[in-house]
Amino acid sequence: MTNRLRLSIAVSAVLALQPIVLAQASAGEPKAKEAGDKADPERKFCRMETPTGSIRPIRVCKTRAELDAEASQGQASKNEMNNQMMRSQMVSGSRG
């Protein structure tokens, strides 16, 4: 067997087993963590964010309610932008 063939077989084996390994890894995580997130609305979640115009990240901590409010506001903004784009396409398309 050539080295190229051996490498090909090894790569194929790794790719074939990858979904099994990932499924086992995610199955081993405790479900209590998810329940704990919903049980304590005042729990803070922290992440590093880099503000616009800066190269230095800062730590930002927010509660689940604040994160949900940001997400819904972002979704509303996205929907509004999509609606504006659709209206502008309809207006410019009717002139052509």
C-alpha positions in Angstrom: 0.0 0.0 0.0 1.2 3.4 -0.8 1.4 6.3 1.7 -1.2 8.2 -0.3 -3.7 5.3 -0.1 -3.1 4.9 3.7 -3.7 8.6 4.2 -6.9 8.5 2.2 -8.2 5.5 4.2 -7.3 7.3 7.5 -9.0 10.5 6.5 -12.1 8.6 5.3 -12.3 6.7 8.7 -12.0 10.0 10.6 -14.7 11.7 8.6 -17.0 8.6 8.9 -16.6 8.6 12.7 -16.9 12.3 13.3 -20.8 12.5 13.6 -20.7 9.7 16.1 -18.1 11.4 18.3 -19.9 14.7 18.1 -23.2 13.1 19.1 -21.6 11.4 22.1 -19.9 14.6 23.2 -23.1 16.6 23.1 -25.1 13.8 24.8 -22.8 13.9 27.8 -23.6 17.5 28.6 -25.9 17.9 31.6 -29.4 19.1 30.9 -29.6 20.8 34.3 -27.6 23.7 32.9 -30.5 24.6 30.5 -33.0 24.3 33.2 -30.9 26.5 35.5 -30.7 29.3 32.9 -34.5 29.6 32.8 -34.9 29.2 36.6 -32.7 32.2 37.4 -33.7 35.3 35.3 -31.2 37.5 37.1 -28.2 35.3 36.2 -25.7 37.3 34.1 -24.0 36.1 31.0 -20.7 37.7 30.2 -18.8 37.9 26.9 -16.0 39.9 25.3 -17.1 42.6 22.8 -15.0 45.0 20.8 -16.8 48.4 20.6 -16.9 50.1 17.2 -13.8 52.3 16.6 -11.7 50.3 19.1 -9.3 47.4 19.0 -9.6 46.7 22.7 -12.3 44.3 23.7 -14.3 44.9 26.9 -16.3 42.5 29.1 -20.0 43.0 28.8 -22.4 41.2 31.2 -26.2 41.1 30.7 -29.1 39.2 32.1 -31.2 36.8 30.1 -34.0 39.4 29.9 -31.6 42.0 28.5 -30.2 39.5 25.9 -33.8 38.6 24.8 -34.8 42.2 24.5 -31.7 42.9 22.3 -32.5 39.9 20.2 -36.1 40.9 19.6 -35.0 44.5 18.9 -32.5 43.3 16.3 -35.1 41.0 14.7 -37.5 44.0 14.5 -34.8 46.1 12.9 -34.0 43.4 10.4 -37.7 43.0 9.5 -38.1 46.8 9.0 -35.0 47.0 6.7 -36.4 44.0 4.7 -39.7 45.8 4.3 -38.1 49.0 3.2 -36.0 47.2 0.7 -39.1 45.4 -0.7 -40.9 48.7 -1.0 -38.0 50.3 -2.8 -37.7 47.4 -5.2 -41.4 47.5 -5.9 -41.3 51.3 -6.7 -38.1 51.1 -8.8 -39.4 48.0 -10.6 -42.6 49.7 -11.7 -40.7 52.5 -13.4 -38.5 50.2 -15.6 
